[in-house]
Amino acid sequence: TNVTLVFTPTQAMAAANAGATYVSVFMGRLDDISTPSNEVLNTVCDIWETQGYDALIIAASIRHSQHLIDAALAGADIATVPYKVLM
């Protein structure tokens, strides 16, 4: 299962504890609501490292190249990236 529209580390942990295979942190949507997406993703990745959760972290709603760089630096397992961002 993929739990989408994750906006907080608490939601991410709840998804992992419920047995999710994937947890999708929506970076672009977080930025839309004036929440620093890189901070949320960094926190989620730090928690995963500390707790050893098996769920894979997806950096979703990537809107620009900095999102992709932030996702790589944070340690996200997967990123959903639009073609225009890759170019």
Steps between C-alpha positions, in 0.01 A plus 500: 500500500602860440383758750484826308458864593726472804554849643652428843752263656222374730290400199803325351561303819133405524512370143815298567356357821183403312711292259530730197752394238547859379455839667466797263606840633348763268768766471327737259176492694684569825659806342153607381390526863819685604653199674870438421484167316871430537471523880206257508678254270825526697315427823319202351828357365673556836220315679526211252873474564451503876199267515590267213161513328471277193265725301666680211484879498375659179572867437188590304360814340848601384464839334855615429861384507559621857230263621686215331832604656336535843344154465835344410677674788231396748527136394162441337484157337294607199398827333213556263642755257325668206679491169548881493689487830732228368580714197 
